[in-house]
Structures are given as C-alpha cells and as structure tokens.
Amino acid sequence: MTINGIPDLAELIGLRGTARTLTLHTRRPALAQLHGEHRSSLRGRGLEFEEVRLYAPGDDARNIDWRVTARRGKMHTKLFREERERPVWLVIDLHAGLFFGSRLQLKSTLLLRAAAVLAWIAAQEGDRIGAIISDGTKVRILQPRSREAGVLPILEALVESQPAAPGVPNTGGLYNAVATLRPLLHPGSLVFLLSDFSGLDETVEELLANTASRSECRLLWIVDALEATGLPNGVHCLGVPGHLRQLDGAQSRAAWLHAWNKREQQLNSLADKHRFPLCRLETSAPVGDSLTTFLRTPKWAV
C-alpha cells in the first residue's frame, strides 16, 4: 500500500479536530470525581488555600500559620490544594529506525500524529503540556506550558526532529529520553511515553519504575504488522543505504519471531508489573481510531 507522506506542521495542527472528541479524564478515581475535573487529591504548596491543621513532623516550616498557632497555643500549618493545571509530558523516542512502514503510514508518522493528538487533548482540558524529544543523537526539552503556547512549539519540534530517510535504530534514545525527564517531574504529572521500545532494557525499566513512583505513566507502542509476522517467503533486500543485505523470509522467520516475542513479553511484563496502561498503535490504522479505543478502555484506570 502507498505510504503517506512525512507530516508537516499544518497536518499536526489540523489534528486538533480529532482531539475534540477525546479526553484524558475518562476514568478518574471516585474521590477525584468529588473534587472536580482537575483538582488533585494530593496536597502541597499550590495556589488555592485548603485548610489549617496541627503541625506534624516533616511539614514545611514555611507554611506554619503563626496567627492560629498563637491563638490556640499549638503549632498549626497551612495546607494548599494543588494548582488546577497539571503537567502533562510527552516523552518521544524518535530514532531513524522509525522511518519504516509496510501499511498505511510510517512508524515515525504515526508517532507524530499520536503525539499531536495527545498534546491537543491536554491543552483543551486546561493542562500544561511539555515534551522530551530524543532523535537518537540529541534530546530537546520543552517545558510544560498552557494552551497553544504549549502545543505549537512541540509540534514544530516534532516536525524538525522526525527522520527524513531510513537509518539505523539508535537504541540509546529511549534511555536518554526517560533519563532526561526524571529530574523534571513533579508529583502528580501525567506522562505519555511514545516509542517502538526497541531500546527497552533493564536500565530503562528501572528508570520507568522510578517515574511511576512520582507520576502516572502511560505507554504507547508504535508497531508495524511486518514486525510481528516476519518477512514473507522469498529473498528480500533489507537495511539502509550502504548497509543492505539479503534475507530469506522462510529461513529467517523463526529467529525473527523469537526476537519479536521477546520484546512483546518484556513490554507486557513491564506494563503489568507497574500498572502502566499500554496502547499498541498500528501503522495500519488511523491514529484517531487507536487512541479513541485506548482512552475509553477500562484498563485506563490505574
């Protein structure tokens, strides 16, 4: 089938229409529903005063309410409700190996479209949207910002960072992206990790486990059908310009499927262990269809 062209900025901006019917808040804990659409059940230093209570060891001394303390004779501290806008991070593993697709679109194209839709959803719901974009050689950081001011720089960076030709996958890009995010996270953040997870290893798993202890993390796995089935019978020429080799489909299939099943089991195990919602995005399906199913599935609640 014909592969769609490389996305430009106009296309990613146009995906705002796809985002209008979707939400990141479909499945909220019952307690969170009582507090409203965006308010967090967590308490910390924020914009809205919550209450005064007795001081407890470990409380921030800057929040001591001296008037109440003097009036009641016991140390009291102020509590605040977290600010309405929560940080939403897109962590993008956009290496050259994603310039591949055997169906409707390239894997890199699908990743850009999915990231754009998620960014527009976050913006329309009042969240601040930021991004970590790793192209395999360098990492770009776009701090969370509200509305179009947050979305448009991300879309521009995605267009600039996407591979323009086939290349060798850089498995270190996933580690670099997650490691860059770690010191930037605030409690209560929502993280979307978009990758083909070719660089998933024990080090990355450890980083993600730490991320899960501080935020809510959701995985979007970029997949092409040919990866899961192996090459058809016959001799095929594979690789990138300057590094091509012939491969027999029938003879290579067992080893091909073994490697694929190992990655699939490793990723599913990671998701189950840390209760990460996992979405498999296929190049054969329009991005809106896949995300609609993912955002509405009961497994979305963690």
Backbone as CSV, one residue per row, in Angstrom:
resi,resn,N_x,N_y,N_z,CA_x,CA_y,CA_z,C_x,C_y,C_z
1,MET,0.834,-1.186,0.000,0.000,0.000,0.000,0.878,1.249,0.000
2,THR,0.353,2.330,-0.493,1.095,3.571,-0.549,1.312,4.124,0.853
3,ILE,2.529,4.570,1.127,2.859,5.156,2.421,2.546,6.645,2.381
4,ASN,1.838,7.137,3.368,1.560,8.567,3.450,2.847,9.365,3.568
5,GLY,2.813,10.625,3.142,3.980,11.478,3.211,4.354,11.828,4.632
6,ILE,5.528,12.428,4.786,6.009,12.870,6.092,5.136,14.023,6.572
7,PRO,4.665,13.996,7.806,3.773,15.052,8.301,4.467,16.416,8.335
8,ASP,3.721,17.456,8.017,4.217,18.812,8.186,3.442,19.484,9.320
9,LEU,3.801,20.712,9.634,3.187,21.400,10.760,1.691,21.602,10.549
10,ALA,1.291,21.910,9.326,-0.128,22.142,9.045,-0.962,20.908,9.347
11,GLU,-0.443,19.728,9.023,-1.199,18.497,9.306,-1.351,18.281,10.807
12,LEU,-0.275,18.487,11.556,-0.341,18.267,13.000,-1.269,19.276,13.671
13,ILE,-1.292,20.498,13.187,-2.235,21.486,13.714,-3.662,21.067,13.405
14,GLY,-3.872,20.502,12.212,-5.207,20.055,11.814,-5.754,18.932,12.661
15,LEU,-4.880,18.193,13.362,-5.339,17.095,14.219,-6.041,17.599,15.474
16,ARG,-6.084,18.892,15.645,-6.837,19.456,16.756,-8.300,19.028,16.694
17,GLY,-8.820,18.872,15.502,-10.204,18.428,15.346,-10.413,17.017,15.863
18,THR,-9.446,16.135,15.645,-9.536,14.767,16.159,-9.574,14.756,17.676
19,ALA,-8.863,15.684,18.305,-8.768,15.713,19.767,-10.046,16.178,20.440
20,ARG,-10.904,16.875,19.725,-12.079,17.484,20.368,-13.038,16.468,20.966
21,THR,-13.061,15.251,20.449,-13.991,14.244,20.953,-13.349,13.321,21.986
22,LEU,-12.086,13.572,22.348,-11.366,12.687,23.263,-11.036,13.412,24.560
23,THR,-10.738,12.641,25.601,-10.415,13.212,26.904,-9.396,12.344,27.617
24,LEU,-8.580,12.970,28.438,-7.640,12.243,29.283,-8.231,11.905,30.630
25,HIS,-9.477,12.326,30.878,-10.086,12.211,32.198,-11.285,11.261,32.189
26,THR,-11.319,10.336,31.237,-12.465,9.442,31.124,-12.651,8.590,32.367
27,ARG,-11.545,8.078,32.889,-11.612,7.191,34.056,-10.880,7.833,35.214
28,ARG,-11.588,8.446,36.135,-10.972,9.067,37.306,-11.368,8.296,38.563
29,PRO,-10.489,8.250,39.559,-10.869,7.642,40.830,-12.105,8.325,41.392
30,ALA,-12.926,7.576,42.120,-14.177,8.120,42.639,-13.946,9.367,43.483
31,LEU,-12.879,9.369,44.310,-12.606,10.521,45.150,-12.294,11.747,44.307
32,ALA,-11.549,11.537,43.185,-11.196,12.660,42.330,-12.433,13.263,41.694
33,GLN,-13.447,12.453,41.397,-14.660,12.979,40.802,-15.369,13.930,41.773
34,LEU,-15.272,13.663,43.076,-15.910,14.532,44.057,-15.220,15.884,44.129
35,HIS,-13.932,15.934,43.808,-13.180,17.177,43.901,-13.247,17.989,42.622
36,GLY,-13.822,17.458,41.537,-13.909,18.224,40.305,-13.016,17.663,39.225
37,GLU,-13.069,18.300,38.066,-12.422,17.759,36.881,-10.921,17.658,37.001
38,HIS,-10.254,18.713,37.525,-8.802,18.724,37.516,-8.177,18.724,38.897
39,ARG,-8.942,18.953,39.926,-8.336,19.060,41.244,-7.759,17.737,41.701
40,SER,-6.625,17.815,42.329,-5.923,16.620,42.774,-6.282,16.305,44.222
41,SER,-6.261,15.016,44.554,-6.463,14.627,45.943,-5.183,14.818,46.753
42,LEU,-4.045,15.082,46.047,-2.794,15.352,46.731,-2.818,16.762,47.313
43,ARG,-2.004,16.994,48.343,-1.920,18.318,48.927,-0.473,18.756,48.966
44,GLY,-0.264,20.033,48.732,1.095,20.565,48.737,1.035,22.063,48.617
45,ARG,2.154,22.683,48.252,2.176,24.124,48.079,1.580,24.441,46.730
46,GLY,0.420,25.092,46.697,-0.251,25.384,45.454,-0.832,26.763,45.463
47,LEU,-1.847,26.994,44.664,-2.418,28.317,44.521,-3.666,28.524,45.363
48,GLU,-4.276,27.446,45.808,-5.562,27.582,46.484,-5.470,27.065,47.921
49,PHE,-5.803,27.926,48.888,-5.751,27.530,50.291,-6.786,26.440,50.574
50,GLU,-6.371,25.440,51.351,-7.243,24.302,51.639,-7.758,24.345,53.084
51,GLU,-6.853,24.301,54.066,-7.261,24.259,55.462,-6.042,24.443,56.361
52,VAL,-6.303,24.538,57.678,-5.244,24.586,58.683,-5.381,23.364,59.569
53,ARG,-4.283,22.737,59.890,-4.313,21.592,60.804,-3.083,21.644,61.694
54,LEU,-3.065,20.768,62.711,-1.931,20.700,63.619,-0.648,20.369,62.861
55,TYR,0.424,21.008,63.262,1.725,20.774,62.642,2.170,19.340,62.922
56,ALA,2.755,18.685,61.921,3.286,17.334,62.080,4.743,17.326,61.631
57,PRO,5.570,16.500,62.247,6.985,16.424,61.847,7.097,16.175,60.341
58,GLY,7.944,16.939,59.696,8.110,16.811,58.264,7.388,17.871,57.459
59,ASP,6.433,18.575,58.094,5.730,19.656,57.401,6.692,20.803,57.091
60,ASP,6.426,21.492,56.004,7.246,22.626,55.593,7.072,23.773,56.591
61,ALA,8.167,24.206,57.218,8.101,25.268,58.224,7.609,26.586,57.640
62,ARG,7.773,26.755,56.314,7.320,27.991,55.674,5.802,28.114,55.677
63,ASN,5.102,26.996,55.898,3.640,27.006,55.865,3.008,27.111,57.254
64,ILE,3.810,27.327,58.289,3.252,27.466,59.638,2.353,28.702,59.698
65,ASP,1.159,28.517,60.243,0.224,29.639,60.422,0.442,30.189,61.830
66,TRP,1.195,31.300,61.915,1.582,31.808,63.221,0.399,32.415,63.972
67,ARG,-0.557,32.976,63.284,-1.727,33.542,63.961,-2.530,32.458,64.660
68,VAL,-2.812,31.375,63.946,-3.568,30.272,64.540,-2.753,29.624,65.655
69,THR,-1.439,29.503,65.435,-0.564,28.922,66.450,-0.622,29.734,67.742
70,ALA,-0.559,31.074,67.612,-0.605,31.931,68.809,-1.962,31.867,69.496
71,ARG,-3.009,31.793,68.710,-4.370,31.801,69.278,-4.690,30.494,69.994
72,ARG,-4.242,29.374,69.448,-4.608,28.071,70.003,-3.531,27.476,70.899
73,GLY,-2.335,28.045,70.869,-1.277,27.562,71.748,-0.582,26.320,71.250
74,LYS,-0.915,25.851,70.076,-0.256,24.687,69.469,0.093,25.024,68.024
75,MET,1.218,24.425,67.566,1.702,24.719,66.219,0.719,24.206,65.168
76,HIS,0.334,25.091,64.234,-0.550,24.726,63.129,0.118,25.088,61.799
77,THR,-0.224,24.341,60.774,0.338,24.580,59.443,-0.773,24.710,58.411
78,LYS,-0.506,25.483,57.360,-1.469,25.669,56.277,-1.301,24.568,55.232
79,LEU,-2.419,24.113,54.687,-2.411,23.173,53.573,-3.006,23.866,52.360
80,PHE,-2.496,23.505,51.194,-2.964,24.107,49.953,-3.404,23.016,48.989
81,ARG,-4.408,23.358,48.174,-4.812,22.452,47.100,-3.903,22.693,45.907
82,GLU,-3.472,21.613,45.261,-2.578,21.782,44.121,-3.250,22.594,43.018
83,GLU,-2.439,23.303,42.266,-2.973,24.153,41.222,-3.759,23.337,40.204
84,ARG,-4.702,23.993,39.522,-5.642,23.332,38.628,-4.935,22.679,37.442
85,GLU,-3.942,23.351,36.893,-3.266,22.822,35.716,-2.195,21.822,36.136
86,ARG,-2.294,20.593,35.665,-1.256,19.623,35.981,-0.307,19.510,34.791
87,PRO,0.956,19.164,35.024,1.882,18.967,33.914,1.597,17.646,33.189
88,VAL,1.518,17.697,31.879,1.419,16.509,31.036,2.665,16.483,30.159
89,TRP,3.417,15.389,30.244,4.664,15.251,29.493,4.499,14.239,28.363
90,LEU,4.960,14.596,27.175,5.111,13.654,26.068,6.590,13.290,25.980
91,VAL,6.908,12.027,26.176,8.289,11.558,26.078,8.408,10.798,24.762
92,ILE,9.188,11.356,23.830,9.194,10.900,22.446,10.533,10.248,22.094
93,ASP,10.494,8.973,21.722,11.674,8.231,21.261,11.591,8.155,19.734
94,LEU,12.219,9.131,19.050,12.001,9.329,17.617,13.291,9.068,16.842
95,HIS,13.743,7.820,16.824,15.004,7.490,16.168,14.792,7.164,14.681
96,ALA,15.895,7.071,13.950,15.833,6.885,12.495,15.207,5.555,12.097
97,GLY,15.258,4.560,12.981,14.671,3.266,12.651,13.161,3.307,12.498
98,LEU,12.530,4.395,12.930,11.078,4.521,12.788,10.665,4.947,11.378
99,PHE,11.637,5.263,10.536,11.317,5.595,9.150,11.090,4.281,8.397
100,PHE,9.991,3.648,8.723,9.638,2.337,8.158,8.140,2.123,8.299
101,GLY,7.542,1.509,7.298,6.132,1.176,7.371,5.728,0.324,6.187
102,SER,4.960,-0.714,6.443,4.503,-1.595,5.364,3.016,-1.456,5.099
103,ARG,2.349,-0.548,5.811,0.907,-0.419,5.662,0.524,1.021,5.313
104,LEU,-0.282,1.651,6.125,-0.864,2.955,5.827,0.112,4.110,5.976
105,GLN,1.046,3.997,6.928,1.901,5.127,7.273,3.207,4.635,7.868
106,LEU,4.212,5.490,7.872,5.466,5.189,8.536,5.261,5.146,10.051
107,LYS,6.116,4.415,10.740,6.045,4.407,12.199,6.322,5.793,12.767
108,SER,7.262,6.511,12.175,7.544,7.863,12.637,6.355,8.786,12.400
109,THR,5.658,8.601,11.292,4.466,9.405,11.003,3.376,9.142,12.029
110,LEU,3.163,7.874,12.342,2.156,7.510,13.340,2.501,8.105,14.697
111,LEU,3.778,8.061,15.060,4.186,8.612,16.351,3.897,10.109,16.419
112,LEU,4.245,10.850,15.363,3.993,12.285,15.351,2.506,12.591,15.457
113,ARG,1.700,11.850,14.729,0.255,12.094,14.761,-0.321,11.800,16.146
114,ALA,0.125,10.713,16.760,-0.369,10.379,18.103,0.048,11.443,19.112
115,ALA,1.292,11.893,19.038,1.775,12.917,19.957,0.989,14.214,19.789
116,ALA,0.698,14.568,18.543,-0.047,15.805,18.283,-1.454,15.737,18.867
117,VAL,-2.124,14.613,18.682,-3.485,14.474,19.216,-3.468,14.562,20.738
118,LEU,-2.527,13.876,21.382,-2.441,13.917,22.844,-2.152,15.333,23.343
119,ALA,-1.297,16.042,22.644,-0.986,17.410,23.043,-2.224,18.302,22.958
120,TRP,-3.003,18.158,21.904,-4.213,18.976,21.759,-5.253,18.622,22.821
121,ILE,-5.369,17.325,23.153,-6.323,16.925,24.196,-5.941,17.576,25.523
122,ALA,-4.656,17.490,25.879,-4.202,18.076,27.145,-4.474,19.576,27.184
123,ALA,-4.211,20.259,26.080,-4.406,21.710,26.036,-5.876,22.083,26.182
124,GLN,-6.748,21.331,25.514,-8.171,21.679,25.565,-8.774,21.392,26.941
125,GLU,-8.110,20.567,27.744,-8.616,20.255,29.074,-7.952,21.107,30.158
126,GLY,-7.151,22.078,29.750,-6.579,23.009,30.703,-5.284,22.563,31.341
127,ASP,-4.698,21.467,30.881,-3.428,21.016,31.436,-2.266,21.720,30.742
128,ARG,-1.120,21.732,31.412,0.097,22.259,30.809,0.819,21.120,30.106
129,ILE,1.234,21.326,28.865,1.817,20.260,28.057,3.282,20.558,27.762
130,GLY,4.147,19.575,28.036,5.564,19.683,27.752,6.043,18.435,27.036
131,ALA,7.287,18.439,26.580,7.782,17.295,25.815,9.283,17.113,26.002
132,ILE,9.686,15.838,25.965,11.084,15.438,25.849,11.187,14.688,24.528
133,ILE,11.970,15.201,23.585,12.066,14.601,22.259,13.501,14.160,22.019
134,SER,13.700,12.847,21.888,15.015,12.280,21.614,15.025,11.719,20.198
135,ASP,15.939,12.225,19.358,16.030,11.707,17.986,17.162,10.690,17.837
136,GLY,17.688,10.238,18.962,18.756,9.251,18.931,20.130,9.847,19.106
137,THR,20.282,11.144,18.791,21.577,11.793,18.937,21.529,12.943,19.936
138,LYS,20.416,13.626,20.007,20.271,14.732,20.964,18.860,14.708,21.548
139,VAL,18.703,15.407,22.668,17.420,15.465,23.374,16.980,16.920,23.458
140,ARG,15.719,17.169,23.123,15.144,18.510,23.232,14.145,18.529,24.378
141,ILE,14.186,19.579,25.182,13.286,19.742,26.317,12.388,20.936,26.058
142,LEU,11.090,20.717,26.120,10.116,21.796,26.015,9.290,21.793,27.293
143,GLN,9.522,22.775,28.138,8.873,22.836,29.442,7.359,22.986,29.289
144,PRO,6.583,22.419,30.229,5.118,22.481,30.135,4.592,23.912,30.121
145,ARG,3.695,24.171,29.167,3.022,25.464,29.055,1.562,25.209,28.694
146,SER,0.731,26.196,28.896,-0.706,26.049,28.693,-1.118,26.382,27.262
147,ARG,-2.217,25.781,26.847,-2.909,26.089,25.601,-1.979,26.003,24.391
148,GLU,-2.252,26.826,23.367,-1.469,26.781,22.135,0.005,27.102,22.390
149,ALA,0.278,27.906,23.409,1.658,28.253,23.728,2.474,27.021,24.104
150,GLY,1.806,25.982,24.598,2.486,24.734,24.903,2.518,23.783,23.730
151,VAL,1.437,23.749,22.955,1.310,22.758,21.886,2.166,23.103,20.667
152,LEU,2.088,24.322,20.188,2.725,24.672,18.919,4.239,24.471,18.911
153,PRO,4.976,24.859,19.957,6.420,24.572,19.947,6.724,23.070,19.895
154,ILE,5.866,22.268,20.528,6.065,20.810,20.483,5.862,20.287,19.071
155,LEU,4.816,20.742,18.407,4.559,20.293,17.040,5.702,20.703,16.110
156,GLU,6.204,21.908,16.275,7.323,22.362,15.453,8.562,21.499,15.695
157,ALA,8.823,21.175,16.957,9.991,20.358,17.287,9.848,18.939,16.740
158,LEU,8.633,18.395,16.769,8.401,17.060,16.218,8.681,17.026,14.724
159,VAL,8.184,18.027,14.004,8.403,18.087,12.558,9.896,18.187,12.249
160,GLU,10.610,18.997,13.020,12.045,19.173,12.794,12.852,17.929,13.158
161,SER,12.405,17.173,14.141,13.171,16.040,14.665,12.887,14.726,13.962
162,GLN,11.791,14.628,13.205,11.435,13.350,12.592,12.465,12.941,11.540
163,PRO,12.725,11.626,11.425,13.678,11.169,10.410,13.151,11.430,9.007
164,ALA,14.037,11.791,8.106,13.662,12.096,6.727,14.073,10.992,5.768
165,ALA,14.765,9.974,6.279,15.221,8.863,5.441,15.487,7.670,6.348
166,PRO,15.537,6.459,5.785,15.831,5.282,6.609,17.188,5.418,7.285
167,GLY,17.280,4.855,8.465,18.537,4.888,9.203,18.613,3.754,10.203
168,VAL,19.767,3.588,10.794,19.970,2.531,11.784,19.318,2.954,13.100
169,PRO,18.504,2.084,13.722,17.874,2.436,15.001,18.913,2.766,16.061
170,ASN,18.636,3.796,16.859,19.502,4.157,17.969,18.795,3.737,19.252
171,THR,19.208,2.605,19.805,18.508,2.060,20.968,18.763,2.868,22.230
172,GLY,19.747,3.774,22.213,20.015,4.581,23.394,19.094,5.775,23.532
173,GLY,18.316,6.063,22.489,17.433,7.214,22.532,16.352,7.098,23.591
174,LEU,15.843,5.897,23.801,14.796,5.692,24.801,15.332,5.980,26.201
175,TYR,16.511,5.458,26.495,17.126,5.730,27.797,17.354,7.225,27.984
176,ASN,17.896,7.888,26.969,18.186,9.315,27.084,16.923,10.124,27.354
177,ALA,15.829,9.758,26.694,14.572,10.491,26.871,14.042,10.340,28.289
178,VAL,13.995,9.105,28.788,13.442,8.864,30.126,14.364,9.433,31.199
179,ALA,15.677,9.311,31.011,16.614,9.851,31.993,16.531,11.374,32.056
180,THR,16.285,12.020,30.923,16.155,13.483,30.897,14.900,13.924,31.638
181,LEU,13.832,13.157,31.514,12.572,13.511,32.165,12.657,13.433,33.682
182,ARG,13.370,12.471,34.185,13.332,12.140,35.621,13.495,13.348,36.544
183,PRO,14.520,14.199,36.384,14.665,15.322,37.327,13.662,16.444,37.095
184,LEU,12.910,16.391,36.002,11.955,17.448,35.684,10.557,17.171,36.207
185,LEU,10.317,15.951,36.657,8.978,15.544,37.060,8.562,16.166,38.388
186,HIS,7.303,16.571,38.444,6.685,16.991,39.695,5.628,15.954,40.072
187,PRO,5.389,15.728,41.361,4.346,14.779,41.761,3.004,15.133,41.125
188,GLY,2.303,14.108,40.647,1.011,14.327,40.026,1.064,14.521,38.533
189,SER,2.260,14.503,37.937,2.377,14.662,36.492,1.816,13.442,35.772
190,LEU,1.383,13.666,34.537,0.925,12.589,33.658,1.926,12.463,32.520
191,VAL,2.437,11.253,32.293,3.488,11.017,31.309,2.997,10.043,30.243
192,PHE,3.149,10.439,28.986,2.906,9.549,27.855,4.250,9.244,27.203
193,LEU,4.619,7.973,27.160,5.864,7.552,26.535,5.548,6.910,25.191
194,LEU,6.009,7.538,24.097,5.749,7.045,22.743,7.041,6.507,22.157
195,SER,7.048,5.211,21.791,8.274,4.564,21.340,7.930,3.238,20.674
196,ASP,8.889,2.685,19.925,8.731,1.297,19.483,9.390,0.347,20.467
197,PHE,10.019,0.902,21.513,10.627,0.169,22.626,11.705,-0.812,22.167
198,SER,12.352,-0.498,21.042,13.490,-1.321,20.619,14.668,-1.157,21.572
199,GLY,14.677,-0.066,22.332,15.760,0.169,23.277,15.425,-0.200,24.708
200,LEU,14.353,-0.954,24.908,13.948,-1.329,26.264,14.928,-2.337,26.855
201,ASP,15.480,-2.019,28.021,16.363,-2.933,28.734,16.174,-2.721,30.235
202,GLU,16.977,-3.394,31.040,16.801,-3.317,32.494,17.037,-1.905,33.024
203,THR,17.955,-1.173,32.415,18.231,0.187,32.873,17.034,1.100,32.639
204,VAL,16.425,0.971,31.459,15.238,1.766,31.144,14.086,1.370,32.064
205,GLU,13.925,0.078,32.306,12.864,-0.387,33.200,13.029,0.222,34.598
206,GLU,14.256,0.298,35.084,14.499,0.870,36.409,14.111,2.350,36.427
207,LEU,14.453,3.069,35.368,14.082,4.483,35.276,12.571,4.653,35.253
208,LEU,11.880,3.802,34.498,10.428,3.893,34.406,9.773,3.544,35.734
209,ALA,10.336,2.599,36.443,9.798,2.254,37.758,9.884,3.456,38.693
210,ASN,10.979,4.194,38.627,11.122,5.401,39.439,10.132,6.468,39.009
211,THR,9.907,6.569,37.709,8.924,7.520,37.186,7.535,7.211,37.719
212,ALA,7.200,5.923,37.780,5.874,5.506,38.239,5.634,5.872,39.694
213,SER,6.697,5.963,40.490,6.529,6.302,41.903,6.226,7.780,42.106
214,ARG,6.429,8.591,41.065,6.242,10.035,41.201,5.152,10.591,40.293
215,SER,4.652,9.781,39.372,3.695,10.295,38.401,2.869,9.142,37.843
216,GLU,1.959,9.477,36.952,1.157,8.480,36.246,1.733,8.328,34.850
217,CYS,2.115,7.115,34.480,2.816,6.876,33.219,2.006,5.945,32.329
218,ARG,1.884,6.301,31.039,1.134,5.512,30.074,1.992,5.274,28.844
219,LEU,2.003,4.048,28.345,2.899,3.643,27.268,2.145,3.505,25.957
220,LEU,2.701,4.080,24.892,2.141,3.933,23.555,3.198,3.288,22.664
221,TRP,2.897,2.080,22.214,3.841,1.233,21.494,3.577,1.352,20.000
222,ILE,4.555,1.863,19.243,4.425,2.067,17.804,4.853,0.794,17.087
223,VAL,3.934,0.190,16.321,4.152,-1.139,15.747,3.747,-1.163,14.275
224,ASP,4.505,-1.916,13.468,4.109,-2.234,12.091,3.859,-3.729,12.003
225,ALA,2.840,-4.116,11.236,2.427,-5.523,11.174,3.555,-6.446,10.730
226,LEU,4.427,-5.962,9.853,5.510,-6.806,9.350,6.457,-7.221,10.461
227,GLU,6.593,-6.384,11.485,7.474,-6.723,12.604,6.958,-7.935,13.369
228,ALA,5.641,-8.051,13.467,5.043,-9.117,14.275,4.886,-10.423,13.513
229,THR,4.956,-10.385,12.184,4.732,-11.597,11.386,5.992,-12.112,10.711
230,GLY,6.988,-11.265,10.545,8.183,-11.654,9.815,8.012,-11.466,8.322
231,LEU,9.094,-11.642,7.587,9.069,-11.455,6.138,8.307,-12.576,5.447
232,PRO,7.629,-12.278,4.346,7.006,-13.352,3.557,8.064,-14.210,2.888
233,ASN,7.651,-15.331,2.345,8.589,-16.227,1.676,9.276,-15.506,0.519
234,GLY,10.506,-15.909,0.264,11.282,-15.296,-0.798,12.487,-14.567,-0.238
235,VAL,13.338,-14.093,-1.140,14.548,-13.380,-0.746,14.277,-11.876,-0.812
236,HIS,14.642,-11.169,0.279,14.356,-9.743,0.383,15.640,-8.984,0.696
237,CYS,15.699,-7.758,0.212,16.837,-6.888,0.457,16.480,-5.937,1.592
238,LEU,17.213,-6.010,2.711,16.902,-5.223,3.901,18.086,-4.369,4.318
239,GLY,17.778,-3.330,5.082,18.815,-2.480,5.641,18.617,-1.041,5.252
240,VAL,19.688,-0.273,5.349,19.661,1.135,4.976,20.713,1.345,3.896
241,PRO,20.611,2.421,3.125,21.591,2.654,2.057,23.022,2.536,2.558
242,GLY,23.795,1.711,1.856,25.176,1.469,2.263,25.344,0.289,3.182
243,HIS,24.220,-0.212,3.727,24.272,-1.353,4.651,23.108,-2.300,4.338
244,LEU,23.045,-2.741,3.096,21.972,-3.627,2.661,22.446,-5.075,2.658
245,ARG,21.506,-5.977,2.957,21.811,-7.403,2.880,20.564,-8.173,2.495
246,GLN,20.788,-9.346,1.937,19.666,-10.180,1.525,19.271,-11.126,2.656
247,LEU,17.960,-11.345,2.758,17.442,-12.203,3.824,16.332,-13.066,3.253
248,ASP,16.402,-14.360,3.539,15.370,-15.291,3.091,14.235,-15.302,4.113
249,GLY,13.014,-14.991,3.669,11.889,-14.874,4.578,11.610,-16.140,5.362
250,ALA,11.565,-17.290,4.681,11.240,-18.553,5.344,12.319,-18.954,6.340
251,GLN,13.587,-18.808,5.942,14.679,-19.237,6.810,14.867,-18.321,8.021
252,SER,14.507,-17.062,7.881,14.727,-16.109,8.969,13.545,-15.994,9.923
253,ARG,12.409,-16.603,9.568,11.183,-16.317,10.303,11.253,-16.760,11.763
254,ALA,11.818,-17.910,12.041,11.838,-18.411,13.419,12.617,-17.455,14.332
255,ALA,13.813,-17.050,13.897,14.622,-16.132,14.707,13.953,-14.763,14.801
256,TRP,13.330,-14.332,13.713,12.631,-13.041,13.672,11.514,-13.021,14.714
257,LEU,10.674,-14.070,14.696,9.536,-14.123,15.615,9.988,-14.288,17.062
258,HIS,11.092,-15.007,17.260,11.616,-15.171,18.622,12.005,-13.810,19.201
259,ALA,12.717,-13.003,18.404,13.133,-11.679,18.865,11.925,-10.782,19.120
260,TRP,10.929,-10.879,18.240,9.735,-10.045,18.414,8.952,-10.455,19.664
261,ASN,8.769,-11.759,19.851,8.022,-12.232,21.024,8.729,-11.863,22.323
262,LYS,10.054,-11.854,22.304,10.813,-11.473,23.495,10.538,-10.014,23.851
263,ARG,10.526,-9.132,22.841,10.243,-7.717,23.107,8.810,-7.533,23.601
264,GLU,7.881,-8.261,22.993,6.475,-8.144,23.388,6.273,-8.598,24.827
265,GLN,6.882,-9.724,25.195,6.748,-10.229,26.559,7.399,-9.282,27.565
266,GLN,8.539,-8.724,27.201,9.240,-7.804,28.095,8.401,-6.559,28.344
267,LEU,7.778,-6.033,27.302,6.979,-4.822,27.442,5.693,-5.094,28.214
268,ASN,5.034,-6.200,27.923,3.821,-6.555,28.660,4.122,-6.795,30.136
269,SER,5.246,-7.418,30.417,5.637,-7.659,31.804,5.878,-6.344,32.535
270,LEU,6.542,-5.398,31.868,6.779,-4.085,32.452,5.458,-3.379,32.764
271,ALA,4.535,-3.415,31.813,3.245,-2.752,31.998,2.450,-3.382,33.143
272,ASP,2.451,-4.698,33.212,1.703,-5.378,34.269,2.325,-5.138,35.648
273,LYS,3.633,-5.173,35.722,4.320,-5.034,36.998,4.075,-3.666,37.623
274,HIS,4.090,-2.629,36.790,3.969,-1.269,37.311,2.607,-0.642,37.007
275,ARG,1.685,-1.444,36.489,0.331,-0.999,36.198,0.323,0.184,35.235
276,PHE,1.172,0.078,34.192,1.184,1.076,33.137,0.132,0.712,32.094
277,PRO,-0.847,1.545,31.832,-1.717,1.298,30.680,-0.867,1.266,29.409
278,LEU,-1.103,0.269,28.559,-0.293,0.067,27.359,-1.188,0.067,26.130
279,CYS,-0.857,0.912,25.172,-1.618,1.014,23.929,-0.715,0.625,22.769
280,ARG,-1.191,-0.287,21.952,-0.438,-0.711,20.762,-0.995,0.040,19.551
281,LEU,-0.199,0.960,19.003,-0.606,1.750,17.844,-0.044,1.118,16.575
282,GLU,-0.912,0.692,15.683,-0.521,0.003,14.455,-0.480,0.977,13.286
283,THR,0.537,0.833,12.432,0.632,1.700,11.262,-0.513,1.472,10.279
284,SER,-1.233,0.384,10.420,-2.332,0.068,9.501,-3.625,0.781,9.858
285,ALA,-3.672,1.472,10.999,-4.916,2.105,11.454,-4.725,3.604,11.636
286,PRO,-5.734,4.410,11.295,-5.666,5.856,11.564,-5.475,6.100,13.055
287,VAL,-4.693,7.099,13.384,-4.335,7.336,14.778,-5.559,7.625,15.646
288,GLY,-6.555,8.305,15.102,-7.743,8.617,15.893,-8.475,7.376,16.359
289,ASP,-8.521,6.330,15.506,-9.210,5.087,15.877,-8.515,4.419,17.055
290,SER,-7.199,4.319,16.992,-6.452,3.639,18.044,-6.533,4.382,19.366
291,LEU,-6.367,5.692,19.335,-6.399,6.461,20.575,-7.787,6.493,21.194
292,THR,-8.824,6.519,20.349,-10.185,6.503,20.880,-10.415,5.247,21.706
293,THR,-9.984,4.093,21.185,-10.138,2.831,21.911,-9.334,2.852,23.206
294,PHE,-8.110,3.349,23.139,-7.229,3.367,24.311,-7.776,4.263,25.417
295,LEU,-8.236,5.435,25.062,-8.692,6.394,26.072,-9.993,5.994,26.721
296,ARG,-10.732,5.092,26.096,-12.030,4.692,26.642,-12.024,3.310,27.267
297,THR,-10.881,2.614,27.220,-10.839,1.259,27.776,-10.808,1.311,29.301
298,PRO,-11.460,0.336,29.998,-11.434,0.307,31.461,-10.025,0.201,32.029
299,LYS,-9.092,-0.384,31.260,-7.727,-0.518,31.775,-7.043,0.841,31.926
300,TRP,-7.672,1.876,31.399,-7.123,3.217,31.516,-6.987,3.645,32.977
301,ALA,-7.896,3.141,33.818,-7.807,3.493,35.243,-6.709,2.689,35.889
302,VAL,-5.828,3.361,36.615,-4.728,2.659,37.288,-4.759,2.966,38.770
